[in-house]
Amino acid sequence: MRLTNYRATKFLPGIYFFTIVIGIVAFFLYQLMGKQFLPSIKYLYALEFLVFMALIYTYINGKYLEFDSEGALIGIYTRGVIFSEVVNYRDKRFDLKREHVVKYSILNLFFYKRLTIYYKSSTRKQKIKINITLLSPRKTRYLRKSLSKLVRQNSKSK
């Protein structure tokens, strides 16, 4: 099964840019209008803090994911969406043999989702942690179904 979150990630650079513009405009409006715009400087600090946290959240969770479980290998490819053309240090590519996957778990918090895949290497068990926050709930269900089927097949073959 092939999954990707391209639809969700194509809007992220625009959202990131728009958030930066909101932060800059709020700062300059406060400088120009003062108490008419915000009654206290504490509100400006709170607004700038929220903008900063939105930028950090978008940067950390804004990752493109491609999952392919067809064939003899499971292919997982992730890369950052923001600044990926300039700095390409967030690329990760994993190719696992289907029979080496032992188990998986999906951590689903309110604003964050993470897939952890446990697999056997030549000497010990290892794990891969992948951010799947931007994967839709339907695709997360398909991912869970595909990995459950794979783990079930591997446990029967032992």
C-alpha positions in Angstrom: 0.0 0.0 0.0 1.3 3.4 -0.9 0.5 6.5 1.3 1.6 10.1 1.0 0.6 13.3 2.7 1.3 15.6 -0.2 -2.0 17.3 -0.1 -1.5 18.5 3.4 2.1 19.6 3.0 1.7 21.7 -0.2 0.0 24.5 1.9 2.6 24.6 4.7 5.1 27.1 3.1 2.2 29.6 2.7 1.0 29.1 6.2 4.5 29.6 7.5 4.9 32.8 5.5 1.5 34.1 6.6 2.4 33.5 10.3 5.6 35.4 9.9 3.7 38.3 8.3 1.1 38.3 11.1 3.9 38.6 13.7 5.6 41.4 11.9 2.4 43.3 11.3 1.3 43.0 14.9 4.7 44.4 16.1 4.5 47.4 13.7 0.9 48.1 14.5 1.8 48.2 18.2 4.7 50.5 17.5 2.5 52.9 15.4 -0.8 52.8 17.3 0.4 51.9 20.8 -2.5 51.6 23.3 -5.2 51.8 20.6 -4.0 48.5 19.1 -3.3 46.6 22.3 -4.1 47.9 25.8 -0.9 46.5 27.3 2.5 45.4 26.1 1.8 42.0 27.8 -0.7 41.3 25.0 1.9 42.0 22.4 4.3 39.6 24.1 1.6 37.0 24.3 0.7 37.5 20.6 4.4 37.3 19.6 4.9 34.2 21.7 1.9 32.5 20.0 3.2 33.4 16.6 6.7 32.0 17.6 5.1 28.8 18.9 3.1 28.4 15.7 6.2 28.8 13.6 8.1 26.2 15.7 5.2 23.8 15.5 4.8 24.2 11.7 8.5 23.8 11.2 8.8 20.6 13.3 5.7 18.9 12.2 5.8 20.0 8.6 7.2 16.9 7.0 6.4 15.1 3.8 5.8 11.4 4.3 5.8 8.6 1.7 5.1 5.1 2.8 5.3 2.1 0.4 4.7 -1.4 1.7 4.4 -3.1 -1.7 7.1 -5.5 -2.7 9.8 -7.2 -0.7 10.8 -4.0 1.1 9.0 -1.4 3.1 10.0 2.0 2.0 9.6 5.1 4.2 10.7 8.5 3.0 10.4 11.7 5.0 11.6 15.2 4.3 11.1 18.6 5.6 8.7 20.9 3.7 9.9 24.2 4.9 13.4 25.2 3.8 13.8 21.8 2.0 15.0 23.4 -1.2 17.7 25.4 0.6 18.8 23.1 3.4 18.2 19.4 3.0 19.2 18.0 6.3 15.8 16.6 7.3 15.6 13.9 4.7 15.3 10.4 6.0 14.9 7.2 4.0 14.3 3.8 5.5 14.1 0.5 3.5 13.2 -2.5 5.7 12.7 -6.1 4.7 9.1 -7.1 5.3 10.1 -10.1 7.4 12.2 -8.0 9.8 9.3 -5.9 11.1 8.5 -7.1 14.6 5.8 -4.6 15.8 4.7 -1.0 15.6 2.9 1.6 17.7 1.2 4.9 16.9 1.3 7.6 19.5 -1.7 9.9 18.9 -1.7 13.1 21.0 -3.9 16.1 20.3 -1.4 18.0 18.2 1.1 15.3 17.4 1.2 11.8 15.9 4.2 9.5 15.7 4.7 6.1 14.2 7.3 3.8 15.8 8.3 0.7 13.9 10.4 -2.0 15.7 12.5 -4.2 13.5 15.2 -6.9 13.8 18.6 -6.1 12.6 21.5 -8.6 12.4 22.3 -8.2 16.1 19.4 -6.6 18.0 16.0 -5.0 17.8 15.9 -1.4 16.7 13.2 1.2 16.2 12.4 4.0 13.8 10.4 7.0 14.9 8.5 8.8 12.2 6.4 12.0 12.5 2.9 11.4 10.9 1.1 14.5 12.2 0.0 15.6 8.8 -1.3 12.2 7.7 -5.1 12.3 7.5 -7.1 10.0 9.9 -8.2 7.8 7.0 -4.6 7.3 5.8 -3.5 6.7 9.4 -6.1 3.9 9.5 -4.8 2.4 6.2 -1.3 2.6 7.6 -2.3 0.8 10.8 -4.2 -1.8 8.8 -1.2 -2.4 6.5 1.3 -2.7 9.4 -1.1 -4.9 11.4 -1.3 -7.3 8.5 2.4 -7.3 8.1 3.1 -8.0 11.8 0.5 -10.7 11.8 2.1 -12.4 8.8 5.6 -12.2 10.4 4.4 -13.6 13.7 2.7 -16.6 11.9 5.9 -17.4 9.9 8.0 -17.8 13.1 
